[in-house]
Amino acid sequence: MEVAVPQVLLRPMVAADVGAVRALDALVQPAPWSEKFLRDQLANPMTTTLLVAEGADGGPVGHAALVVVADEGHVTSVAVDPTHQRHGIGSRLLAALCRDARARGLTAMTLEVRVDNAAAIALYRRFGFAPAGVRPRYYVDPDGTTTDALVFWVHDVEDPVFVSVVERQAMERAEIEERDGGMT
Ligand SMILES: CC(C)(COP(=O)(O)OP(=O)(O)OC[C@H]1O[C@@H](n2cnc3c(N)ncnc32)[C@H](O)[C@@H]1OP(=O)(O)O)[C@@H](O)C(=O)NCCC(=O)NCCS
């Protein structure tokens, strides 16, 4: 059965989103961010881009973050509410971060992902992120479980192939609106 694409708006995260973003994270992340961490990130727009995808009821149905380290952009999260997954929201959020990295004049992007996170790995590969190594026991969950991380890179954010992939992802998901370029 064809499921209608929910109406979604990409916009910068604001302080009022913090509670709802944490609640969303608790649904999809084994070790959700703390409120303090989110607030600290919001206080640093020079080095952090925080986006939310806002659903029809005005609350976040997804969020994503990019942290600038020297001339690299580190994707520190992409998360979508389970009831809104597979509607292109994760792709649009990641495309917005990739555009933001270019707008900031960064050269490369990187991220870590759990080795067993097939959905996220498929998403990143679709954008051209390539695996470059493993960080053993990188994730330590509250229950003590450890999981290895795969490290992914895009070494040149100005590579025309990467740029066109990002733009195609954004265009294919054109039903998702963007406000303020979706950027902070
Ligand atoms: C990873 C995640 C953000 C993807 O969000 P999404 O909005 O569902 O992603 P999209 O709809 O844009 O999917 C884009 C592509 O990613 C891949 N993908 C997404 N979910 C997938 C799944 N469950 N299994 C396999 N591939 C998947 C597919 O290639 C998909 O394209 P398609 O739907 O045309 O086949 C979402 O699954 C999520 O929030 N997971 C939990 C949080 C998380 O693990 N975040 C990443 C931490 S590093």
PDBQT file of the ligand as one rigid body, heavy atoms in Angstrom, charges set to zero:
ROOT
HETATM    1  C1  LIG A 201      19.132   5.994   9.616  1.00  0.00    +0.000 C 
HETATM    2  C2  LIG A 201      17.853   6.848   9.613  1.00  0.00    +0.000 C 
HETATM    3  C3  LIG A 201      18.204   8.248  10.081  1.00  0.00    +0.000 C 
HETATM    4  C4  LIG A 201      17.300   6.900   8.172  1.00  0.00    +0.000 C 
HETATM    5  O1  LIG A 201      16.219   7.844   8.166  1.00  0.00    +0.000 OA
HETATM    6  P1  LIG A 201      15.037   7.724   7.094  1.00  0.00    +0.000 P 
HETATM    7  O2  LIG A 201      14.279   8.991   7.117  1.00  0.00    +0.000 OA
HETATM    8  O3  LIG A 201      14.275   6.477   7.316  1.00  0.00    +0.000 OA
HETATM    9  O4  LIG A 201      15.881   7.590   5.758  1.00  0.00    +0.000 OA
HETATM   10  P2  LIG A 201      15.364   7.784   4.255  1.00  0.00    +0.000 P 
HETATM   11  O5  LIG A 201      13.905   7.536   4.152  1.00  0.00    +0.000 OA
HETATM   12  O6  LIG A 201      15.864   9.075   3.774  1.00  0.00    +0.000 OA
HETATM   13  O7  LIG A 201      16.151   6.593   3.549  1.00  0.00    +0.000 OA
HETATM   14  C5  LIG A 201      17.179   6.837   2.626  1.00  0.00    +0.000 C 
HETATM   15  C6  LIG A 201      17.827   5.532   2.234  1.00  0.00    +0.000 C 
HETATM   16  O8  LIG A 201      18.551   4.991   3.345  1.00  0.00    +0.000 OA
HETATM   17  C7  LIG A 201      18.451   3.555   3.284  1.00  0.00    +0.000 C 
HETATM   18  N1  LIG A 201      17.665   3.066   4.420  1.00  0.00    +0.000 N 
HETATM   19  C8  LIG A 201      16.927   3.805   5.302  1.00  0.00    +0.000 A 
HETATM   20  N2  LIG A 201      16.372   2.991   6.226  1.00  0.00    +0.000 NA
HETATM   21  C9  LIG A 201      16.743   1.736   5.902  1.00  0.00    +0.000 A 
HETATM   22  C10 LIG A 201      16.473   0.464   6.480  1.00  0.00    +0.000 A 
HETATM   23  N3  LIG A 201      15.709   0.321   7.571  1.00  0.00    +0.000 N 
HETATM   24  N4  LIG A 201      17.048  -0.616   5.925  1.00  0.00    +0.000 NA
HETATM   25  C11 LIG A 201      17.822  -0.502   4.832  1.00  0.00    +0.000 A 
HETATM   26  N5  LIG A 201      18.100   0.680   4.204  1.00  0.00    +0.000 NA
HETATM   27  C12 LIG A 201      17.568   1.783   4.758  1.00  0.00    +0.000 A 
HETATM   28  C13 LIG A 201      17.716   3.228   2.000  1.00  0.00    +0.000 C 
HETATM   29  O9  LIG A 201      18.693   3.168   0.968  1.00  0.00    +0.000 OA
HETATM   30  C14 LIG A 201      16.847   4.459   1.838  1.00  0.00    +0.000 C 
HETATM   31  O10 LIG A 201      16.384   4.676   0.539  1.00  0.00    +0.000 OA
HETATM   32  P3  LIG A 201      14.998   3.988   0.053  1.00  0.00    +0.000 P 
HETATM   33  O11 LIG A 201      13.967   4.247   1.096  1.00  0.00    +0.000 OA
HETATM   34  O12 LIG A 201      14.703   4.689  -1.245  1.00  0.00    +0.000 OA
HETATM   35  O13 LIG A 201      15.302   2.531  -0.096  1.00  0.00    +0.000 OA
HETATM   36  C15 LIG A 201      16.752   6.215  10.505  1.00  0.00    +0.000 C 
HETATM   37  O14 LIG A 201      16.644   4.841  10.186  1.00  0.00    +0.000 OA
HETATM   38  C16 LIG A 201      17.011   6.369  11.977  1.00  0.00    +0.000 C 
HETATM   39  O15 LIG A 201      16.637   7.374  12.579  1.00  0.00    +0.000 OA
HETATM   40  N6  LIG A 201      17.642   5.360  12.613  1.00  0.00    +0.000 N 
HETATM   41  C17 LIG A 201      17.888   5.409  14.044  1.00  0.00    +0.000 C 
HETATM   42  C18 LIG A 201      18.910   6.465  14.415  1.00  0.00    +0.000 C 
HETATM   43  C19 LIG A 201      20.235   6.161  13.771  1.00  0.00    +0.000 C 
HETATM   44  O16 LIG A 201      20.688   5.022  13.769  1.00  0.00    +0.000 OA
HETATM   45  N7  LIG A 201      20.881   7.203  13.242  1.00  0.00    +0.000 N 
HETATM   46  C20 LIG A 201      22.194   7.105  12.652  1.00  0.00    +0.000 C 
HETATM   47  C21 LIG A 201      23.206   7.172  13.713  1.00  0.00    +0.000 C 
HETATM   48  S1  LIG A 201      24.845   7.174  13.017  1.00  0.00    +0.000 SA
ENDROOT
TORSDOF 0
